[in-house]
Amino acid sequence: MNVMTTTSQAKFAVGQIIRHILYGYRGVVIDVDPIFQGSDEWYTKMVSGQPPKDKPWYHILVHGSVHHAYAAEAQLEADATTDPIEHPELDYFFSDFKSGVYHSRHLTN
């Protein structure tokens, strides 16, 4: 029996600034999971609107806070501004910011 797997192409890249559609926060993508990697318990408790688990999910540094977020691609949009974000961990992940995009300090997997 052949089993076919599909992988979704991520809409957003590491270093791209996004906006959460439901909550309105801005942030920068620091990593991408091809599918949801959390527990069913976390998904049920923390996720609004039940976005698909089989599409990309993003690890995000949230602007103006010390928080990280984990959000479904379906709940994100590209940020319309080219304004940088403020987060204390930016220098850990990124080396610079040019033309509205952060450039990764580390190799991505």
Phi and psi in radians as a Rosetta constraint file:
Dihedral C 1 N 2 CA 2 C 2 CIRCULARHARMONIC -1.587 0.35
Dihedral N 2 CA 2 C 2 N 3 CIRCULARHARMONIC 2.318 0.35
Dihedral C 2 N 3 CA 3 C 3 CIRCULARHARMONIC -1.934 0.35
Dihedral N 3 CA 3 C 3 N 4 CIRCULARHARMONIC 2.177 0.35
Dihedral C 3 N 4 CA 4 C 4 CIRCULARHARMONIC -1.796 0.35
Dihedral N 4 CA 4 C 4 N 5 CIRCULARHARMONIC 2.282 0.35
Dihedral C 4 N 5 CA 5 C 5 CIRCULARHARMONIC -1.997 0.35
Dihedral N 5 CA 5 C 5 N 6 CIRCULARHARMONIC 2.587 0.35
Dihedral C 5 N 6 CA 6 C 6 CIRCULARHARMONIC -2.126 0.35
Dihedral N 6 CA 6 C 6 N 7 CIRCULARHARMONIC 2.547 0.35
Dihedral C 6 N 7 CA 7 C 7 CIRCULARHARMONIC -2.128 0.35
Dihedral N 7 CA 7 C 7 N 8 CIRCULARHARMONIC 2.236 0.35
Dihedral C 7 N 8 CA 8 C 8 CIRCULARHARMONIC -1.382 0.35
Dihedral N 8 CA 8 C 8 N 9 CIRCULARHARMONIC 2.475 0.35
Dihedral C 8 N 9 CA 9 C 9 CIRCULARHARMONIC -1.351 0.35
Dihedral N 9 CA 9 C 9 N 10 CIRCULARHARMONIC 2.250 0.35
Dihedral C 9 N 10 CA 10 C 10 CIRCULARHARMONIC -1.194 0.35
Dihedral N 10 CA 10 C 10 N 11 CIRCULARHARMONIC 2.361 0.35
Dihedral C 10 N 11 CA 11 C 11 CIRCULARHARMONIC -1.366 0.35
Dihedral N 11 CA 11 C 11 N 12 CIRCULARHARMONIC -0.537 0.35
Dihedral C 11 N 12 CA 12 C 12 CIRCULARHARMONIC -2.031 0.35
Dihedral N 12 CA 12 C 12 N 13 CIRCULARHARMONIC 2.611 0.35
Dihedral C 12 N 13 CA 13 C 13 CIRCULARHARMONIC -1.937 0.35
Dihedral N 13 CA 13 C 13 N 14 CIRCULARHARMONIC 2.773 0.35
Dihedral C 13 N 14 CA 14 C 14 CIRCULARHARMONIC -1.001 0.35
Dihedral N 14 CA 14 C 14 N 15 CIRCULARHARMONIC 2.301 0.35
Dihedral C 14 N 15 CA 15 C 15 CIRCULARHARMONIC 1.670 0.35
Dihedral N 15 CA 15 C 15 N 16 CIRCULARHARMONIC -0.203 0.35
Dihedral C 15 N 16 CA 16 C 16 CIRCULARHARMONIC -1.413 0.35
Dihedral N 16 CA 16 C 16 N 17 CIRCULARHARMONIC 2.454 0.35
Dihedral C 16 N 17 CA 17 C 17 CIRCULARHARMONIC -1.557 0.35
Dihedral N 17 CA 17 C 17 N 18 CIRCULARHARMONIC 2.300 0.35
Dihedral C 17 N 18 CA 18 C 18 CIRCULARHARMONIC -2.177 0.35
Dihedral N 18 CA 18 C 18 N 19 CIRCULARHARMONIC 2.961 0.35
Dihedral C 18 N 19 CA 19 C 19 CIRCULARHARMONIC -2.273 0.35
Dihedral N 19 CA 19 C 19 N 20 CIRCULARHARMONIC 2.358 0.35
Dihedral C 19 N 20 CA 20 C 20 CIRCULARHARMONIC -1.391 0.35
Dihedral N 20 CA 20 C 20 N 21 CIRCULARHARMONIC 2.187 0.35
Dihedral C 20 N 21 CA 21 C 21 CIRCULARHARMONIC -1.131 0.35
Dihedral N 21 CA 21 C 21 N 22 CIRCULARHARMONIC -0.741 0.35
Dihedral C 21 N 22 CA 22 C 22 CIRCULARHARMONIC -1.384 0.35
Dihedral N 22 CA 22 C 22 N 23 CIRCULARHARMONIC -0.723 0.35
Dihedral C 22 N 23 CA 23 C 23 CIRCULARHARMONIC -1.788 0.35
Dihedral N 23 CA 23 C 23 N 24 CIRCULARHARMONIC -0.213 0.35
Dihedral C 23 N 24 CA 24 C 24 CIRCULARHARMONIC 1.349 0.35
Dihedral N 24 CA 24 C 24 N 25 CIRCULARHARMONIC -0.008 0.35
Dihedral C 24 N 25 CA 25 C 25 CIRCULARHARMONIC -1.331 0.35
Dihedral N 25 CA 25 C 25 N 26 CIRCULARHARMONIC 2.667 0.35
Dihedral C 25 N 26 CA 26 C 26 CIRCULARHARMONIC -1.750 0.35
Dihedral N 26 CA 26 C 26 N 27 CIRCULARHARMONIC 2.733 0.35
Dihedral C 26 N 27 CA 27 C 27 CIRCULARHARMONIC -2.947 0.35
Dihedral N 27 CA 27 C 27 N 28 CIRCULARHARMONIC 3.100 0.35
Dihedral C 27 N 28 CA 28 C 28 CIRCULARHARMONIC -2.124 0.35
Dihedral N 28 CA 28 C 28 N 29 CIRCULARHARMONIC 2.401 0.35
Dihedral C 28 N 29 CA 29 C 29 CIRCULARHARMONIC -1.268 0.35
Dihedral N 29 CA 29 C 29 N 30 CIRCULARHARMONIC 2.236 0.35
Dihedral C 29 N 30 CA 30 C 30 CIRCULARHARMONIC -1.958 0.35
Dihedral N 30 CA 30 C 30 N 31 CIRCULARHARMONIC -0.258 0.35
Dihedral C 30 N 31 CA 31 C 31 CIRCULARHARMONIC -2.905 0.35
Dihedral N 31 CA 31 C 31 N 32 CIRCULARHARMONIC 2.746 0.35
Dihedral C 31 N 32 CA 32 C 32 CIRCULARHARMONIC -2.283 0.35
Dihedral N 32 CA 32 C 32 N 33 CIRCULARHARMONIC 2.282 0.35
Dihedral C 32 N 33 CA 33 C 33 CIRCULARHARMONIC -1.778 0.35
Dihedral N 33 CA 33 C 33 N 34 CIRCULARHARMONIC 2.334 0.35
Dihedral C 33 N 34 CA 34 C 34 CIRCULARHARMONIC -1.129 0.35
Dihedral N 34 CA 34 C 34 N 35 CIRCULARHARMONIC -0.468 0.35
Dihedral C 34 N 35 CA 35 C 35 CIRCULARHARMONIC -2.503 0.35
Dihedral N 35 CA 35 C 35 N 36 CIRCULARHARMONIC 2.921 0.35
Dihedral C 35 N 36 CA 36 C 36 CIRCULARHARMONIC -0.990 0.35
Dihedral N 36 CA 36 C 36 N 37 CIRCULARHARMONIC 2.296 0.35
Dihedral C 36 N 37 CA 37 C 37 CIRCULARHARMONIC -2.007 0.35
Dihedral N 37 CA 37 C 37 N 38 CIRCULARHARMONIC 0.087 0.35
Dihedral C 37 N 38 CA 38 C 38 CIRCULARHARMONIC -1.531 0.35
Dihedral N 38 CA 38 C 38 N 39 CIRCULARHARMONIC -3.109 0.35
Dihedral C 38 N 39 CA 39 C 39 CIRCULARHARMONIC -1.487 0.35
Dihedral N 39 CA 39 C 39 N 40 CIRCULARHARMONIC 2.789 0.35
Dihedral C 39 N 40 CA 40 C 40 CIRCULARHARMONIC -1.083 0.35
Dihedral N 40 CA 40 C 40 N 41 CIRCULARHARMONIC -0.632 0.35
Dihedral C 40 N 41 CA 41 C 41 CIRCULARHARMONIC -1.092 0.35
Dihedral N 41 CA 41 C 41 N 42 CIRCULARHARMONIC -0.806 0.35
Dihedral C 41 N 42 CA 42 C 42 CIRCULARHARMONIC -1.091 0.35
Dihedral N 42 CA 42 C 42 N 43 CIRCULARHARMONIC -0.774 0.35
Dihedral C 42 N 43 CA 43 C 43 CIRCULARHARMONIC -1.019 0.35
Dihedral N 43 CA 43 C 43 N 44 CIRCULARHARMONIC -0.831 0.35
Dihedral C 43 N 44 CA 44 C 44 CIRCULARHARMONIC -1.114 0.35
Dihedral N 44 CA 44 C 44 N 45 CIRCULARHARMONIC -0.700 0.35
Dihedral C 44 N 45 CA 45 C 45 CIRCULARHARMONIC -1.397 0.35
Dihedral N 45 CA 45 C 45 N 46 CIRCULARHARMONIC -0.662 0.35
Dihedral C 45 N 46 CA 46 C 46 CIRCULARHARMONIC -1.856 0.35
Dihedral N 46 CA 46 C 46 N 47 CIRCULARHARMONIC -0.317 0.35
Dihedral C 46 N 47 CA 47 C 47 CIRCULARHARMONIC -1.783 0.35
Dihedral N 47 CA 47 C 47 N 48 CIRCULARHARMONIC 2.256 0.35
Dihedral C 47 N 48 CA 48 C 48 CIRCULARHARMONIC -1.643 0.35
Dihedral N 48 CA 48 C 48 N 49 CIRCULARHARMONIC 2.469 0.35
Dihedral C 48 N 49 CA 49 C 49 CIRCULARHARMONIC 1.411 0.35
Dihedral N 49 CA 49 C 49 N 50 CIRCULARHARMONIC -0.045 0.35
Dihedral C 49 N 50 CA 50 C 50 CIRCULARHARMONIC 0.840 0.35
Dihedral N 50 CA 50 C 50 N 51 CIRCULARHARMONIC 1.073 0.35
Dihedral C 50 N 51 CA 51 C 51 CIRCULARHARMONIC -1.169 0.35
Dihedral N 51 CA 51 C 51 N 52 CIRCULARHARMONIC 2.794 0.35
Dihedral C 51 N 52 CA 52 C 52 CIRCULARHARMONIC -1.094 0.35
Dihedral N 52 CA 52 C 52 N 53 CIRCULARHARMONIC 2.427 0.35
Dihedral C 52 N 53 CA 53 C 53 CIRCULARHARMONIC -1.472 0.35
Dihedral N 53 CA 53 C 53 N 54 CIRCULARHARMONIC -0.295 0.35
Dihedral C 53 N 54 CA 54 C 54 CIRCULARHARMONIC -1.671 0.35
Dihedral N 54 CA 54 C 54 N 55 CIRCULARHARMONIC 0.267 0.35
Dihedral C 54 N 55 CA 55 C 55 CIRCULARHARMONIC -2.046 0.35
Dihedral N 55 CA 55 C 55 N 56 CIRCULARHARMONIC 2.942 0.35
Dihedral C 55 N 56 CA 56 C 56 CIRCULARHARMONIC -1.043 0.35
Dihedral N 56 CA 56 C 56 N 57 CIRCULARHARMONIC 2.538 0.35
Dihedral C 56 N 57 CA 57 C 57 CIRCULARHARMONIC -2.186 0.35
Dihedral N 57 CA 57 C 57 N 58 CIRCULARHARMONIC 2.578 0.35
Dihedral C 57 N 58 CA 58 C 58 CIRCULARHARMONIC -2.140 0.35
Dihedral N 58 CA 58 C 58 N 59 CIRCULARHARMONIC 2.438 0.35
Dihedral C 58 N 59 CA 59 C 59 CIRCULARHARMONIC -1.639 0.35
Dihedral N 59 CA 59 C 59 N 60 CIRCULARHARMONIC 2.240 0.35
Dihedral C 59 N 60 CA 60 C 60 CIRCULARHARMONIC -2.320 0.35
Dihedral N 60 CA 60 C 60 N 61 CIRCULARHARMONIC 2.408 0.35
Dihedral C 60 N 61 CA 61 C 61 CIRCULARHARMONIC -1.545 0.35
Dihedral N 61 CA 61 C 61 N 62 CIRCULARHARMONIC 2.164 0.35
Dihedral C 61 N 62 CA 62 C 62 CIRCULARHARMONIC -1.505 0.35
Dihedral N 62 CA 62 C 62 N 63 CIRCULARHARMONIC 2.240 0.35
Dihedral C 62 N 63 CA 63 C 63 CIRCULARHARMONIC -1.049 0.35
Dihedral N 63 CA 63 C 63 N 64 CIRCULARHARMONIC 2.399 0.35
Dihedral C 63 N 64 CA 64 C 64 CIRCULARHARMONIC 1.249 0.35
Dihedral N 64 CA 64 C 64 N 65 CIRCULARHARMONIC 0.356 0.35
Dihedral C 64 N 65 CA 65 C 65 CIRCULARHARMONIC -2.587 0.35
Dihedral N 65 CA 65 C 65 N 66 CIRCULARHARMONIC -3.099 0.35
Dihedral C 65 N 66 CA 66 C 66 CIRCULARHARMONIC -1.844 0.35
Dihedral N 66 CA 66 C 66 N 67 CIRCULARHARMONIC 0.116 0.35
Dihedral C 66 N 67 CA 67 C 67 CIRCULARHARMONIC -1.517 0.35
Dihedral N 67 CA 67 C 67 N 68 CIRCULARHARMONIC 2.710 0.35
Dihedral C 67 N 68 CA 68 C 68 CIRCULARHARMONIC -1.922 0.35
Dihedral N 68 CA 68 C 68 N 69 CIRCULARHARMONIC 2.706 0.35
Dihedral C 68 N 69 CA 69 C 69 CIRCULARHARMONIC -2.275 0.35
Dihedral N 69 CA 69 C 69 N 70 CIRCULARHARMONIC 2.751 0.35
Dihedral C 69 N 70 CA 70 C 70 CIRCULARHARMONIC -2.223 0.35
Dihedral N 70 CA 70 C 70 N 71 CIRCULARHARMONIC 2.007 0.35
Dihedral C 70 N 71 CA 71 C 71 CIRCULARHARMONIC -2.380 0.35
Dihedral N 71 CA 71 C 71 N 72 CIRCULARHARMONIC 2.606 0.35
Dihedral C 71 N 72 CA 72 C 72 CIRCULARHARMONIC -1.333 0.35
Dihedral N 72 CA 72 C 72 N 73 CIRCULARHARMONIC 2.539 0.35
Dihedral C 72 N 73 CA 73 C 73 CIRCULARHARMONIC -0.946 0.35
Dihedral N 73 CA 73 C 73 N 74 CIRCULARHARMONIC -0.663 0.35
Dihedral C 73 N 74 CA 74 C 74 CIRCULARHARMONIC -1.080 0.35
Dihedral N 74 CA 74 C 74 N 75 CIRCULARHARMONIC -0.334 0.35
Dihedral C 74 N 75 CA 75 C 75 CIRCULARHARMONIC -1.798 0.35
Dihedral N 75 CA 75 C 75 N 76 CIRCULARHARMONIC 0.178 0.35
Dihedral C 75 N 76 CA 76 C 76 CIRCULARHARMONIC -2.129 0.35
Dihedral N 76 CA 76 C 76 N 77 CIRCULARHARMONIC 2.693 0.35
Dihedral C 76 N 77 CA 77 C 77 CIRCULARHARMONIC -2.452 0.35
Dihedral N 77 CA 77 C 77 N 78 CIRCULARHARMONIC 2.740 0.35
Dihedral C 77 N 78 CA 78 C 78 CIRCULARHARMONIC -1.114 0.35
Dihedral N 78 CA 78 C 78 N 79 CIRCULARHARMONIC 2.431 0.35
Dihedral C 78 N 79 CA 79 C 79 CIRCULARHARMONIC -1.295 0.35
Dihedral N 79 CA 79 C 79 N 80 CIRCULARHARMONIC 2.344 0.35
Dihedral C 79 N 80 CA 80 C 80 CIRCULARHARMONIC -1.334 0.35
Dihedral N 80 CA 80 C 80 N 81 CIRCULARHARMONIC -0.284 0.35
Dihedral C 80 N 81 CA 81 C 81 CIRCULARHARMONIC -1.654 0.35
Dihedral N 81 CA 81 C 81 N 82 CIRCULARHARMONIC 2.951 0.35
Dihedral C 81 N 82 CA 82 C 82 CIRCULARHARMONIC -1.959 0.35
Dihedral N 82 CA 82 C 82 N 83 CIRCULARHARMONIC 0.336 0.35
Dihedral C 82 N 83 CA 83 C 83 CIRCULARHARMONIC -1.280 0.35
Dihedral N 83 CA 83 C 83 N 84 CIRCULARHARMONIC 2.414 0.35
Dihedral C 83 N 84 CA 84 C 84 CIRCULARHARMONIC -1.208 0.35
Dihedral N 84 CA 84 C 84 N 85 CIRCULARHARMONIC 2.844 0.35
Dihedral C 84 N 85 CA 85 C 85 CIRCULARHARMONIC -1.774 0.35
Dihedral N 85 CA 85 C 85 N 86 CIRCULARHARMONIC 2.862 0.35
Dihedral C 85 N 86 CA 86 C 86 CIRCULARHARMONIC -2.007 0.35
Dihedral N 86 CA 86 C 86 N 87 CIRCULARHARMONIC 2.126 0.35
Dihedral C 86 N 87 CA 87 C 87 CIRCULARHARMONIC -2.776 0.35
Dihedral N 87 CA 87 C 87 N 88 CIRCULARHARMONIC 2.382 0.35
Dihedral C 87 N 88 CA 88 C 88 CIRCULARHARMONIC -1.131 0.35
Dihedral N 88 CA 88 C 88 N 89 CIRCULARHARMONIC -0.278 0.35
Dihedral C 88 N 89 CA 89 C 89 CIRCULARHARMONIC -1.751 0.35
Dihedral N 89 CA 89 C 89 N 90 CIRCULARHARMONIC 0.097 0.35
Dihedral C 89 N 90 CA 90 C 90 CIRCULARHARMONIC -0.949 0.35
Dihedral N 90 CA 90 C 90 N 91 CIRCULARHARMONIC -0.786 0.35
Dihedral C 90 N 91 CA 91 C 91 CIRCULARHARMONIC -1.160 0.35
Dihedral N 91 CA 91 C 91 N 92 CIRCULARHARMONIC -0.394 0.35
Dihedral C 91 N 92 CA 92 C 92 CIRCULARHARMONIC -1.219 0.35
Dihedral N 92 CA 92 C 92 N 93 CIRCULARHARMONIC -0.677 0.35
Dihedral C 92 N 93 CA 93 C 93 CIRCULARHARMONIC -1.648 0.35
Dihedral N 93 CA 93 C 93 N 94 CIRCULARHARMONIC -0.544 0.35
Dihedral C 93 N 94 CA 94 C 94 CIRCULARHARMONIC -2.240 0.35
Dihedral N 94 CA 94 C 94 N 95 CIRCULARHARMONIC 2.563 0.35
Dihedral C 94 N 95 CA 95 C 95 CIRCULARHARMONIC -1.627 0.35
Dihedral N 95 CA 95 C 95 N 96 CIRCULARHARMONIC -0.585 0.35
Dihedral C 95 N 96 CA 96 C 96 CIRCULARHARMONIC -2.778 0.35
Dihedral N 96 CA 96 C 96 N 97 CIRCULARHARMONIC 3.048 0.35
Dihedral C 96 N 97 CA 97 C 97 CIRCULARHARMONIC -2.336 0.35
Dihedral N 97 CA 97 C 97 N 98 CIRCULARHARMONIC 2.045 0.35
Dihedral C 97 N 98 CA 98 C 98 CIRCULARHARMONIC -2.424 0.35
Dihedral N 98 CA 98 C 98 N 99 CIRCULARHARMONIC 2.366 0.35
Dihedral C 98 N 99 CA 99 C 99 CIRCULARHARMONIC 0.922 0.35
Dihedral N 99 CA 99 C 99 N 100 CIRCULARHARMONIC 0.669 0.35
Dihedral C 99 N 100 CA 100 C 100 CIRCULARHARMONIC 1.429 0.35
Dihedral N 100 CA 100 C 100 N 101 CIRCULARHARMONIC 0.171 0.35
Dihedral C 100 N 101 CA 101 C 101 CIRCULARHARMONIC -2.296 0.35
Dihedral N 101 CA 101 C 101 N 102 CIRCULARHARMONIC 2.401 0.35
Dihedral C 101 N 102 CA 102 C 102 CIRCULARHARMONIC -1.505 0.35
Dihedral N 102 CA 102 C 102 N 103 CIRCULARHARMONIC 2.488 0.35
Dihedral C 102 N 103 CA 103 C 103 CIRCULARHARMONIC -1.867 0.35
Dihedral N 103 CA 103 C 103 N 104 CIRCULARHARMONIC 2.233 0.35
Dihedral C 103 N 104 CA 104 C 104 CIRCULARHARMONIC -1.113 0.35
Dihedral N 104 CA 104 C 104 N 105 CIRCULARHARMONIC 2.383 0.35
Dihedral C 104 N 105 CA 105 C 105 CIRCULARHARMONIC -1.436 0.35
Dihedral N 105 CA 105 C 105 N 106 CIRCULARHARMONIC -0.559 0.35
Dihedral C 105 N 106 CA 106 C 106 CIRCULARHARMONIC -1.959 0.35
Dihedral N 106 CA 106 C 106 N 107 CIRCULARHARMONIC 2.744 0.35
Dihedral C 106 N 107 CA 107 C 107 CIRCULARHARMONIC -1.208 0.35
Dihedral N 107 CA 107 C 107 N 108 CIRCULARHARMONIC 2.438 0.35
Dihedral C 107 N 108 CA 108 C 108 CIRCULARHARMONIC -1.655 0.35
Dihedral N 108 CA 108 C 108 N 109 CIRCULARHARMONIC 2.771 0.35
